[in-house]
Amino acid sequence: MPELPEVETIARRLRTGCGGEPALTGREILTVEVRHPKPIAVPDPEEARARMRGQRFLDIARRGKFLVCRLTRDYLLIHLRMSGDVQLFPGGEPLRKHDHVVWHLDGGWDLRFHDPRRFGRIWILESPERVLGALGPEPLAPEFTPARLEAMLRSRKRLLKPLLLDQTFVAGIGNIYADEALHRARLHPLRRSDSLRPEEAARLWRGIHAALRVGIARDGASIDWVYRGGDFQNHLRAYGREGEPCPKCGARIRHITVGQRSTYYCPQCQKKR
């Protein structure tokens, strides 16, 4: 599933243009083609088509793992889930099998929502808080300080790995970046959140920041076939590296399952205390 760095990369490309694609910002929606209705969560597909027609894209941002597009009157929210992608194409280029929603734009361009597994969802809302209001803080926001994270950890009594994946705790971190952050922080994924000392909470804050910022700088990870262009997968410290040497101490990276999620850690650097 695309996580914060992958979604941030897509938002940036749409906002500013990239690789011959123009910026989406300022484009007018001429018509909307819903080729498969399942991705449209709210409202129903016919109302969605009618509401978006004639609106312009004013800004493209990210909140957690959501793309947040501010239109003239509404907000268009897109969650890519397992295999979703959003990209601009010249209008005359043939549609692909899994291009489920197509926004036909002025200037001869299409914005296409492509999703082979059909898990992604799209909302058209007057206020994004209806969907985004339950999310936790942004991990790279200035107000997300080490002291705030320490207080949040103390107030929970949960295992670290599942807690980091909880989008109501902190927004945007998924399986890859949770493992990378915990490795950088030298914390075992099964540590209890309320057992961390202040210096350990500060290490976790630094680990989260470092993992996400490196991921963004490298345009995210292209591990699955649905991702485009990133190379963070070539710089992973723990995730997906079972049996390989830890880049810090040389011990073999181990794999366990935590909350039905594959989890990778170093038994030497990340001892369970």
HELIX and SHEET records of a PDB file:
HELIX    1   1 LEU A    4  THR A   16  1                                  13    
HELIX    2   2 PRO A   45  MET A   52  1                                   8    
HELIX    3   3 GLU A  129  LEU A  132  1                                   4    
HELIX    4   4 PRO A  146  SER A  155  1                                  10    
HELIX    5   5 LEU A  160  LEU A  165  1                                   6    
HELIX    6   6 ASN A  175  ALA A  185  1                                  11    
HELIX    7   7 SER A  193  SER A  195  5                                   3    
HELIX    8   8 PRO A  198  ALA A  217  1                                  20    
HELIX    9   9 PHE A  232  HIS A  235  5                                   4    
SHEET    1   A 4 ILE A  29  VAL A  34  0                                        
SHEET    2   A 4 ASP A  99  LEU A 105 -1                                        
SHEET    3   A 4 TRP A 109  HIS A 114 -1                                        
SHEET    4   A 4 ASP A  85  PRO A  90 -1                                        
SHEET    1   B 5 ILE A  40  VAL A  42  0                                        
SHEET    2   B 5 ARG A 121  LEU A 125  1                                        
SHEET    3   B 5 TYR A  75  HIS A  79 -1                                        
SHEET    4   B 5 PHE A  66  LEU A  71 -1                                        
SHEET    5   B 5 PHE A  57  ARG A  63 -1                                        
SHEET    1   C 2 ARG A 254  VAL A 258  0                                        
SHEET    2   C 2 ARG A 261  TYR A 265 -1                                        
END                                                                             
